[in-house]
Amino acid sequence: MSQMSHDDIKRILEDMPYVQTLGIEPHFIDTKFTLILPYKRENIGNPTLPALHGGGIGGFMEVAAIAQIMLENPPKKNDARFPKPIGINIDYLRRGNPVLTYARAQIFKKGSRVANVRVRAWQDSFDTPIAALTGHFLLAKLHAENDDA
């Protein structure tokens, strides 16, 4: 299995309009793939508190799950399909403050068609997450007969 570089995953994420809207940035921190959601005023859902929009946090974690699946299972050449969410559960654990937010995903089980992924989003400390996602994702079906390689 070939590995994807930081530039490869960055190019894939740049093709996702939601990534551009939220301003999500991919990084490798201590060799672990991590997404960063920089503070942007547009990502605030409750300006009175202020707090990040829950949908933005959820979307951020979904992108982390998709990126991790693609990182560990690079798409074939000329395959632009992304893993698709089948079912997602999000636990909002505390308020998302208007600061840098991080997300890291881990694939717990991957079959030939479905991957089970868990994502943690945090701000100050990995040990105190602001939200957690558990999701099942449909993997892109690979057709060997269509491969040119």
Summary of the structure (lengths in Angstrom):
residues: 149
radius of gyration: 15.6
end to end distance: 14.0
largest distance: 55.9
contacts: 425
relative contact order: 0.19
helix: 27%
strand: 36%
